[in-house]
C-alpha cells in the first residue's frame, strides 16, 4: 500500500485559524481537497473513511451554508453527524458554554465543529474537551475553512496563487472571512489589497500583510481576483456609512468597477450576498463570478480538513 | 526461486527480463480467460498497479487490436487502518472514465500480501457500479493472507517471512530505477 508521495503529516489536532498553519499545511489541505473533489462526482457520493466517528456541529450563530457544507462533508466521509443549533438548545435556557460542552463530551464526539459569536470560543473549547475542534467562524476573529475554500477556488481557476493580486473589499473590520483570507493569501505568496471606507478598515491591518486602499478603483487596478465581503447591514446602527445607495455607488462591484481589474479577473463572494449593495446582480451571475464554485469547493475542502484531523496514533507502515 | 534463508540485505526475486515475460504471459492469460478483451476494464491500484496496468494494456491491445479502457483506483479512504494511524496517507484520485457497469474488471497490483488492499479495492469498486465480474492480477504473490482473497493471474509466488518486505520497482517510478522485484528485511534500507 503505497501512495504517490508517502504518508503526509498534518501536525495539528485542531483547526482554530489560518494563523497556526504553515504554508506546507495549507498545501497539504489543497492537495487532499483536490482528491476529495472527485468523490462528489460519483454516483455513490460516499467513502467509508470516517466510519464510526461522531462529529458535532455546534452552531451558536445562524448559518445555513457553512453548516450544510460541513454536514454534507461529514456525511460523504460516513461520519455520524449531529447538529446543535443554539436557538433550539438548552443554551437559551441559560446554560453556559462550558456546561453545554461538558454535556456534549459525555456523548463522546471525535470532532466538534464550532461557530460562535465570540472570538476565541473554539480555542477555549480545546481546553475543556478531548475532541478535535474545527473553527467554523468565531466572532470577528477567523473563519479558516472559508479562507481555505477560497484559496482552493483561486488555485483551481488560476492554477497558482503566488504572485496574484487579490483585492478584498468591504467591511474588513467586522469580517473574519477577510482576516483568515489575508493571512492565508499572504502565507501563500499572493499580493493582498484591502479596500473599504475608512470606518471599516481596522487599524494595523497592514501588519497582517495587506495594503490598504481607500478608493475602490485603485484597489481593483490590475487585480487578478476581486473578493467582495458581505455588508453586515445589522451593524448599520453604528453609522459606518451613510446610505446603502452611497455604499453601492462607491464600494459596490459593478461592471464599471470590474473594468479596472485584469480582463480575466475572477469575482468571489463568501455569501450570503446583498445583491445591489456590495455586488451588482449582473456581476454576481456573470461569467467571471466563481461564487457557486466556492460553495461546491467548500465541501471538498471541509472533507479534507475532517480527514486530516481525524485522530489515531502510530504511523502508516506499508 | 524463493530462498529459504534470504541473505542479509536485498534479494532480487525478479529482474527486468522476468517482469517482461511475466506481463506478456499474464496479458495472454487475461485474453484467454475472458475469450478476448472486448468487455475488459483494466484498473490499476495506486501507485505500482497503475504502471503495470498500462503495460498490460499495451500488450493486450497489440495482440487483440483493441483499445482496452484503463482506470486508476485509490483505496486510501477504504483502508481498514485509516483511523488508527496518526500519519495520513496522501489521498489520490480514482478515475474510471469507462465505467465498470456489466464489465469484467481486472484489478492490477504489484504485490499481493495480506489481501487488505484488494478488499479495500473491491469495496471502492462497488461504489462505482456493478461489474459483471472482478479478477485480480498481481506481479508477486508473497502469501501470508489475512483475508480469504486470491489472485486470478499471478506473476511469481514467493515464500516470505512476516518481517520481510517485498517491493516492485519500475522504470516509470523514476529515480533511475530498473524494473525489478526485491525482498528485504523490514527496517533495513531497501
Boltz contact constraints between the chains, C-beta under 6 A:
constraints:
  - contact:
      token1: [A, 1]
      token2: [B, 117]
      max_distance: 6.0
  - contact:
      token1: [A, 2]
      token2: [B, 47]
      max_distance: 6.0
  - contact:
      token1: [A, 3]
      token2: [B, 89]
      max_distance: 6.0
  - contact:
      token1: [A, 3]
      token2: [B, 90]
      max_distance: 6.0
  - contact:
      token1: [A, 4]
      token2: [B, 47]
      max_distance: 6.0
  - contact:
      token1: [A, 4]
      token2: [B, 92]
      max_distance: 6.0
  - contact:
      token1: [A, 5]
      token2: [B, 90]
      max_distance: 6.0
  - contact:
      token1: [A, 7]
      token2: [B, 87]
      max_distance: 6.0
  - contact:
      token1: [A, 7]
      token2: [B, 89]
      max_distance: 6.0
  - contact:
      token1: [A, 8]
      token2: [B, 88]
      max_distance: 6.0
  - contact:
      token1: [A, 8]
      token2: [B, 90]
      max_distance: 6.0
  - contact:
      token1: [A, 9]
      token2: [B, 87]
      max_distance: 6.0
  - contact:
      token1: [A, 32]
      token2: [B, 91]
      max_distance: 6.0
  - contact:
      token1: [A, 35]
      token2: [B, 91]
      max_distance: 6.0
  - contact:
      token1: [A, 35]
      token2: [B, 92]
      max_distance: 6.0
  - contact:
      token1: [A, 35]
      token2: [B, 93]
      max_distance: 6.0
  - contact:
      token1: [A, 38]
      token2: [B, 93]
      max_distance: 6.0
  - contact:
      token1: [A, 44]
      token2: [B, 127]
      max_distance: 6.0
  - contact:
      token1: [A, 47]
      token2: [B, 77]
      max_distance: 6.0
  - contact:
      token1: [A, 49]
      token2: [B, 77]
      max_distance: 6.0
  - contact:
      token1: [A, 49]
      token2: [B, 82]
      max_distance: 6.0
  - contact:
      token1: [A, 308]
      token2: [B, 88]
      max_distance: 6.0
  - contact:
      token1: [A, 312]
      token2: [B, 83]
      max_distance: 6.0
  - contact:
      token1: [A, 312]
      token2: [B, 84]
      max_distance: 6.0
  - contact:
      token1: [A, 312]
      token2: [B, 85]
      max_distance: 6.0
  - contact:
      token1: [A, 312]
      token2: [B, 86]
      max_distance: 6.0
  - contact:
      token1: [A, 313]
      token2: [B, 86]
      max_distance: 6.0
  - contact:
      token1: [A, 314]
      token2: [B, 85]
      max_distance: 6.0
  - contact:
      token1: [A, 314]
      token2: [B, 86]
      max_distance: 6.0
  - contact:
      token1: [A, 315]
      token2: [B, 87]
      max_distance: 6.0
  - contact:
      token1: [A, 316]
      token2: [B, 85]
      max_distance: 6.0
  - contact:
      token1: [A, 316]
      token2: [B, 87]
      max_distance: 6.0
  - contact:
      token1: [A, 316]
      token2: [B, 89]
      max_distance: 6.0
